[in-house]
Amino acid sequence: MNLFQNLFKRAESEDTSMKYLIVGLGNIGSEYVGTRHNCGFLVIDTLVKEAGVPYVLDRHAYRAEVKHKGRTLIIIRPTTYMNLSGKAVQYWLQKEKIALENLLVIVDDIALPLGKMRMKKQGSGGGHNGLGNIEETLHTNNYCRLRIGVGNNFGQGHQIDYVLGHFSEEEQATLEPVIQHAAEAVKSFVTIGADRTMNMFN
């Protein structure tokens, strides 16, 4: 039995089924604020702002704790930068004794048009460095993720510049209701589960 099997077995025995880890992926630093790669931050910041609770700098992440309909949401903004996101996810799963099925990772997705979002219960990282590192660190891709479309309006060889680029005013206007919709999807995920949430929001 490996480390994570032990962890999740222990989590079940301690009845942590009402506790969730919600991870918004992005890069810290003022130069990355408002970039396409930071869509995950935008969603969790919406949830934290609505709850009126502060972020607190902690191990590998800024952390906030939000209560919603009897559930406890441990919301983290990793400080590890995108390519090492798995370090923060692994630490907080272990620290809070949260089962893998109660993990939701929120990311940007160039495969989806701007204005679209999609929740999936598992799958490959699809070339996303944050998801790839989480999969490598946890040794599984069997966790839920919420993808926020940013489109793929870039030429060959310019993907990095595109995802690290800033949204235009027009793009921001399209994105804002999607971010709010995604925040509602997170609350749905923790209350009625992934399957019913996917039916409602995808």
N, C-alpha and C positions, 0 to 999 in steps of 0.2 A: 504494500500500500504506500503510495507516494505522499509527498508533503501536502498536496492539495486535497487528496482523498481524505487524509487525516483531518485537515482543516474543515472540510465540509461535513464530515461525519460529526465532528465536535460541534459545529454550528447547529446541526439538526438537534443534537442532544440538549443544547442550551436554548432551544426554541427562539432562534433569531429570525424566524420567517417573516416578521414584520419590519425588518431592517433591510435597507437597500443602499447600494453604492452607485451613485450617479456621477459619471465622469465626463466632463467636457474636455475635449482635446484642443490644444492650441499651443502657441509659443508665448512665453512671458516676455515682457519688455515693451516699452512705449512704441518702438518701431513696428511692432506687429499688431497694434491695436487697430481693429477695423479691417484686417486682412481676411481673405477668403479662408485661409487655413485655420482661422480662429472662430469658426462658426460654433464649435462646441462650447467655447467660452460664452458666446452670446446667449445661448439657450440657458445654461445654468445660471448666468448672471441675472436673467429674467426671473427665474425661480427664487433666487436668493433675495432679490430686490422686492418681489411680491411678498415674501415671508417677513421682510423687515429684520433679517438677522445679519450679523457681520460675517465676513470671512476672517479666519484666523490663520496666520502662517504657521504651518506645522511641518512634519516630516514629509519631504518630497512634494508638498502641495499646499495651496490655500484651501482650508476646509471650512465648510459651513454645515450646520445641522438644521434640517427643516422638518417640521411635523405636518403630516397631511392625512386626515381621516384615520388616525390611529397608527399610521406608519411613520417610521423614522427614516428620513432620507439623509444619508451622509453624502454630501456634495463636494467633489474635489476638483480643483483647478491645478493640474500638475505643474510643478516648477522645474521639471526635468527636461523641458523642451520636447517637441513632438517625437523625436527619434528614440527617446528613452521612456516613453509613456508607461511601458509595462512595469517599470520599477515602482512607480507611484501606485498603480493599480494593485500589484501584488502586495505591497506593504499594507494598504488600507483594507484589502480583503482579509488579510491575516489579523490586523490590528482590531478590526471591528467584528471579526468572526462572521463574515457575510458569505452566504452560499453563492456559488457561481451563477445560479439561476436568478439571483436578485441583483446581478450586475447589469447596468445599462451604460454603454459608451456612446457618446454623441460626437459625430465627426462631420467634416465637409466631404463632399463627393463630387468629383468632376464628371462622373458617369451619369449624373442626374441633372436635368436642366435647372437653372435658377428658378426658384419658386416651388420646387417639388421637394418632398421628403419621403423617406421610406424606412420602416422598421423591419429588421430581420432578426431571427433568433440565433443564427449562426452563419458561418460562411468564411471565405478567405478574406484577407485584407484588401484584395483588389488593387494592390500596388500602393496602398496608403501606408506611409511609414509608421504612423502611430499605431494603427491596427496590427501591422506586421510585428512590431516590437511587443505588443501585448500578447499576441499569439505565441511568439517565441519565448516570452518570459513565463507565461502560464502553461505552456505546452498543450494548448487547446484553442480551437476557434469556436467552441461551443458556448458562446455567451451572446447576449442581445446587444444589438447596436442600432442607433438611430442616425440615418444618413441625411444630411442636409445638402441639397443640390446647389452647386455653384456654377454649373455649366462648364464648357470646355472651349471657350472662345480664345484659343491660343494656337500659334503656329508650332510646327515641329521643333522640338528641342527647347520650348519655352514654358514647359509645364511648371517648373519651380518658380519662375518669375511670376507666372499667373497666380498660383495659389498663395504666394507671398505678397501679391499685389492687393491694393485697396479697392473696395467696391466704389463704383461711381454713385452719384446721387440718385440716378435712375434705378440702379441695381439695389441700392439701400431701400428705396421705396417698395420694390418688389419683395425684398427679403424680410422686412419688418413683420408683416403678418405671418410669414412662415415661421419665424422665430417664436412668436407667440403661440402659434398652433403646435409647434414642437414642444413647448413648455407644457401645454395641456396634454400632449401625448405622454410625456414623462409621468405626469400625475395619474393618467389612466393606467399606465404600465404598473405602477405600484399598487393600484387599487383593484383592477380587474384582470391583470395579467397580460402577457405578451400577445397571446392568440387573439383575444377579443380586441385589444388595442390595435393590432394590425388590421383587423377587419374594419375598424372604425376610421382609422387615420391614413392607411396606405392608399 
